């Protein structure tokens, strides 16, 4: 009699081919499940491949049942997962760290450039009847900011922060970084970056790019007090996690002209977006699509599946989360 294959549940349809050696895949449609739908989907799973929006807690683990051996997060962040509860039950947790780096760094710069050059305002104007009615613009219309020779502050000196910093070389930018410890990959050539305290860096930065993980210590790291240090010509970009920035404080800084512009891929109460951010033409918004380049999202699928296969085979996965 042939033993049944272990089940790997994927909570959203992944991009690209998904296959786990020695397992049967069960994949939900690509719509975000309600909590009830999620808990009803996972009973009997040996491994669950989760999205960052799926809360993995004791209730989730109970619903999956005692046969659950692994949770493979389709994301680099894992604040949605109760690591202590997983450890208690011997459930291995993994993420997809390297696969998100290039795409997220690309989007950070897309947001920065769009905010600096006022692309939202310019796009709306170019589509409006006012443009042909008014005719050619004057030399003082739609003036924006530049980055050549300016100062970039990286908050969170991990893989993505480094990739964003490396891209700044094209503008000859001076790089500062904020991190808990010293990072030689930032300080050696070609970046020759300088480690600074947060408020010191905020006071000098022309472009602030957020890349730290969301933890109790980084929640509202960029708050009213921090934003009091920024230049009125500075631009803030967040492609990490929304609650790192105190959203109301950001809204107030933008409204009062204490910050030039912002580019945001993540939001404090996601998927809800503060109405004042929506209304502000100096804010560029994207719906949490940092890694959404085909090549890298397909790489994330492969990495999550390889992690699941390793867990089922009793091997060390590619990217175990230890917390």
C-alpha positions as CSV (number, residue, x, y, z in Angstrom):
1,X,0.0,0.0,0.0
2,X,1.4,3.4,-1.0
3,X,1.7,6.0,1.7
4,X,-0.1,9.2,1.1
5,X,2.1,12.2,0.2
6,X,2.4,14.9,2.8
7,X,0.4,18.0,2.0
8,X,1.9,21.5,1.4
9,X,-0.7,24.3,1.5
10,X,0.0,27.6,-0.3
11,X,-2.3,30.3,1.0
12,X,-2.2,32.4,-2.2
13,X,-1.5,31.5,-5.8
14,X,2.2,32.0,-6.3
15,X,3.9,33.4,-9.5
16,X,5.7,30.9,-11.7
17,X,5.8,27.1,-11.3
18,X,5.4,25.7,-7.8
19,X,6.6,22.2,-7.0
20,X,7.7,20.4,-3.8
21,X,9.4,17.1,-4.3
22,X,7.6,14.3,-2.4
23,X,4.6,16.3,-1.6
24,X,1.1,17.2,-2.8
25,X,0.5,20.9,-3.3
26,X,-2.9,22.5,-2.4
27,X,-3.1,26.1,-3.6
28,X,-5.8,28.6,-2.7
29,X,-7.0,31.1,-5.4
30,X,-5.2,34.4,-5.5
31,X,-7.5,36.3,-3.2
32,X,-6.7,37.2,0.3
33,X,-8.5,34.7,2.6
34,X,-10.5,35.8,5.6
35,X,-9.3,34.4,8.9
36,X,-11.9,31.8,8.8
37,X,-11.1,30.7,5.2
38,X,-7.4,30.5,6.1
39,X,-7.9,28.3,9.2
40,X,-10.3,26.1,7.2
41,X,-7.7,25.7,4.5
42,X,-4.7,24.4,6.4
43,X,-5.8,21.3,8.5
44,X,-3.7,18.3,7.8
45,X,-0.8,20.3,6.2
46,X,2.7,19.2,6.8
47,X,4.0,22.6,5.6
48,X,2.2,25.8,4.9
49,X,3.6,28.5,2.5
50,X,2.3,31.7,3.9
51,X,2.0,35.3,2.8
52,X,3.2,38.1,5.1
53,X,-0.4,39.0,5.7
54,X,-1.3,35.6,7.2
55,X,-1.1,35.7,11.0
56,X,0.6,32.5,12.2
57,X,-0.2,32.2,15.9
58,X,-1.3,29.4,18.3
59,X,-4.8,29.4,16.7
60,X,-3.2,28.9,13.3
61,X,-1.0,26.1,14.6
62,X,-3.9,24.4,16.3
63,X,-5.9,24.5,13.0
64,X,-3.1,23.0,11.0
65,X,-2.8,20.2,13.5
66,X,0.0,18.1,15.0
67,X,1.4,17.1,11.7
68,X,2.6,20.6,10.8
69,X,6.4,20.6,10.4
70,X,7.1,23.9,8.7
71,X,5.9,27.4,7.9
72,X,7.6,29.0,4.8
73,X,6.9,32.7,4.7
74,X,6.7,34.2,1.1
75,X,8.5,37.3,2.3
76,X,11.7,38.5,4.0
77,X,9.8,39.9,7.0
78,X,8.3,37.5,9.5
79,X,6.6,39.7,12.1
80,X,3.3,37.9,11.2
81,X,4.7,34.7,12.7
82,X,4.8,33.8,16.4
83,X,8.2,32.3,16.5
84,X,8.0,31.2,20.1
85,X,4.8,29.2,19.5
86,X,6.4,27.6,16.5
87,X,9.6,26.7,18.5
88,X,7.4,25.1,21.2
89,X,5.8,22.8,18.6
90,X,9.0,22.0,16.7
91,X,7.7,23.9,13.6
92,X,10.5,25.2,11.4
93,X,10.0,28.8,10.1
94,X,11.7,30.0,6.9
95,X,11.6,33.2,4.8
96,X,12.8,34.3,1.3
97,X,15.5,37.0,2.1
98,X,17.7,37.2,-1.0
99,X,14.9,37.0,-3.6
100,X,13.3,40.3,-2.5
101,X,16.5,42.4,-2.6
102,X,16.9,43.7,-6.1
103,X,13.2,44.3,-6.8
104,X,12.7,46.2,-3.6
105,X,15.8,48.3,-4.1
106,X,14.6,49.2,-7.6
107,X,11.2,50.3,-6.3
108,X,12.8,52.4,-3.6
109,X,14.6,54.4,-6.3
110,X,11.5,54.5,-8.4
111,X,9.6,56.1,-5.5
112,X,12.5,58.4,-4.7
113,X,12.8,59.7,-8.2
114,X,9.1,60.0,-8.7
115,X,8.8,62.0,-5.5
116,X,11.8,64.2,-6.3
117,X,10.6,65.1,-9.8
118,X,7.0,65.5,-8.8
119,X,5.8,62.8,-11.3
120,X,2.4,62.4,-9.8
121,X,1.6,66.1,-10.3
122,X,3.2,66.1,-13.7
123,X,1.4,63.0,-14.9
124,X,-2.0,64.4,-13.8
125,X,-1.3,67.7,-15.5
126,X,-0.1,66.0,-18.7
127,X,-3.4,64.0,-18.9
128,X,-5.6,67.1,-18.2
129,X,-7.2,69.5,-20.7
130,X,-5.3,72.3,-18.9
131,X,-2.0,71.3,-20.6
132,X,-3.0,71.8,-24.2
133,X,-5.1,74.8,-23.3
134,X,-2.3,76.6,-21.4
135,X,0.4,75.6,-23.8
136,X,4.2,75.1,-23.2
137,X,5.2,75.4,-19.5
138,X,7.4,78.1,-18.1
139,X,10.9,77.6,-16.8
140,X,9.8,77.7,-13.2
141,X,7.0,75.1,-13.5
142,X,7.2,71.7,-11.9
143,X,10.6,72.3,-10.4
144,X,11.8,69.3,-8.3
145,X,14.8,68.1,-6.3
146,X,18.0,66.4,-7.5
147,X,20.2,63.8,-6.0
148,X,23.6,64.5,-7.5
149,X,26.1,64.9,-4.8
150,X,23.4,64.8,-2.1
151,X,23.3,62.8,1.1
152,X,21.5,59.4,1.3
153,X,20.6,58.0,4.7
154,X,19.9,54.3,4.9
155,X,17.9,53.2,8.0
156,X,18.6,49.5,8.4
157,X,21.8,48.2,6.9
158,X,20.7,44.8,5.6
159,X,20.7,43.4,2.0
160,X,18.1,45.8,0.6
161,X,19.6,48.8,2.3
162,X,23.0,47.9,0.8
163,X,21.4,47.4,-2.7
164,X,19.8,50.9,-2.5
165,X,23.0,52.4,-1.3
166,X,24.9,50.9,-4.2
167,X,22.5,52.3,-6.7
168,X,23.2,55.8,-5.3
169,X,26.7,55.7,-6.8
170,X,25.2,56.8,-10.1
171,X,24.4,60.1,-8.5
172,X,27.7,60.4,-6.6
173,X,25.8,60.5,-3.3
174,X,27.4,60.6,0.2
175,X,26.0,57.6,2.1
176,X,25.1,57.5,5.8
177,X,23.6,54.5,7.6
178,X,21.8,53.7,10.8
179,X,22.2,50.2,12.3
180,X,22.6,48.5,15.6
181,X,26.2,47.5,14.8
182,X,28.9,48.4,12.3
183,X,28.6,47.1,8.8
184,X,31.9,46.9,6.9
185,X,30.2,46.3,3.6
186,X,28.8,49.8,3.9
187,X,32.0,51.4,5.1
188,X,34.5,49.9,2.7
189,X,34.9,50.9,-1.0
190,X,33.0,51.7,-3.1
191,X,30.4,53.2,-0.7
192,X,32.7,54.5,2.1
193,X,29.6,55.1,4.1
194,X,29.5,56.5,7.6
195,X,27.5,55.0,10.5
196,X,25.5,57.7,12.4
197,X,22.8,57.9,15.0
198,X,19.3,58.3,13.7
199,X,18.7,61.9,14.5
200,X,22.2,62.9,13.4
201,X,21.5,61.2,10.0
202,X,18.1,62.7,9.6
203,X,19.4,66.2,10.0
204,X,21.9,65.7,7.2
205,X,19.9,63.6,4.7
206,X,18.4,64.7,1.5
207,X,17.0,61.2,0.9
208,X,15.9,58.9,3.7
209,X,15.3,55.3,2.8
210,X,13.8,52.9,5.4
211,X,14.9,49.2,5.3
212,X,14.9,48.0,8.9
213,X,12.6,45.1,10.0
214,X,9.5,45.8,12.0
215,X,10.1,44.9,15.7
216,X,8.8,46.4,19.0
217,X,12.0,48.6,18.9
218,X,11.4,49.9,15.4
219,X,7.7,50.5,15.6
220,X,7.3,54.3,15.1
221,X,11.0,54.7,14.9
222,X,10.3,57.6,12.5
223,X,8.0,59.5,14.7
224,X,7.2,63.2,15.4
225,X,10.4,63.7,17.3
226,X,12.5,62.1,14.5
227,X,10.8,64.1,11.8
228,X,11.5,67.3,13.6
229,X,15.2,66.8,12.6
230,X,14.7,66.5,8.8
231,X,15.3,69.2,6.2
232,X,12.3,70.8,4.5
233,X,13.8,69.7,1.2
234,X,14.3,66.0,2.3
235,X,12.4,63.1,0.8
236,X,11.4,60.0,2.8
237,X,11.0,56.6,1.2
238,X,9.6,53.5,3.0
239,X,9.7,50.1,1.3
240,X,10.1,48.1,4.6
241,X,7.0,48.0,6.9
242,X,4.4,50.7,7.4
243,X,4.3,50.9,11.2
244,X,8.0,51.9,11.3
245,X,6.8,55.4,10.4
246,X,4.2,57.1,12.6
247,X,1.8,58.0,9.8
248,X,0.0,60.9,11.4
249,X,3.4,62.5,12.2
250,X,4.4,62.1,8.5
251,X,1.1,63.6,7.3
252,X,1.7,66.6,9.6
253,X,5.3,67.1,8.4
254,X,4.3,67.0,4.8
255,X,1.3,69.3,5.3
256,X,3.4,71.8,7.3
257,X,6.2,71.9,4.7
258,X,8.8,70.3,7.1
259,X,9.4,67.5,4.6
260,X,9.4,67.9,0.8
261,X,7.9,64.6,-0.3
262,X,7.5,60.9,0.4
263,X,7.4,57.7,-1.5
264,X,5.5,54.9,0.3
265,X,5.1,51.2,-0.6
266,X,3.8,50.3,2.9
267,X,1.4,51.8,5.3
268,X,0.8,51.8,9.1
269,X,-2.8,50.3,8.8
270,X,-2.3,48.5,5.5
271,X,-4.3,48.1,3.3
272,X,-6.0,51.2,4.6
273,X,-4.1,54.4,3.5
274,X,-4.4,57.7,5.4
275,X,-6.7,60.0,3.4
276,X,-4.3,62.9,3.7
277,X,-1.6,60.8,2.1
278,X,-3.9,59.9,-0.8
279,X,-4.8,63.6,-1.3
280,X,-1.3,64.9,-1.2
281,X,0.3,65.2,-4.7
282,X,3.8,65.2,-3.1
283,X,3.3,61.6,-1.9
284,X,3.9,58.7,-4.3
285,X,2.0,55.6,-3.3
286,X,2.3,51.9,-4.3
287,X,0.4,49.0,-2.8
288,X,3.2,47.0,-1.1
289,X,4.8,45.8,-4.4
290,X,8.4,46.1,-3.4
291,X,9.6,42.7,-4.8
292,X,7.0,42.6,-7.6
293,X,9.3,42.0,-10.5
294,X,8.5,38.8,-12.3
295,X,12.0,37.4,-12.1
296,X,12.3,37.9,-8.3
297,X,8.7,36.9,-7.4
298,X,9.3,33.6,-9.3
299,X,12.6,33.2,-7.4
300,X,10.6,33.6,-4.1
301,X,8.3,30.8,-5.2
302,X,11.3,28.5,-5.9
303,X,12.9,29.4,-2.6
304,X,9.7,28.8,-0.6
305,X,9.2,25.5,-2.3
306,X,12.8,24.4,-1.8
307,X,12.5,25.3,1.9
308,X,9.4,23.2,2.2
309,X,11.1,20.3,0.4
310,X,14.0,20.5,2.8
311,X,11.8,20.5,5.8
312,X,9.9,17.4,4.6
313,X,13.1,15.6,3.9
314,X,14.6,16.4,7.3
315,X,17.3,18.6,5.8
316,X,18.3,22.1,6.9
317,X,16.3,24.6,4.8
318,X,17.9,27.4,2.8
319,X,16.8,30.2,5.0
320,X,15.6,29.2,8.4
321,X,14.4,32.0,10.7
322,X,15.8,31.8,14.2
323,X,14.4,35.1,15.5
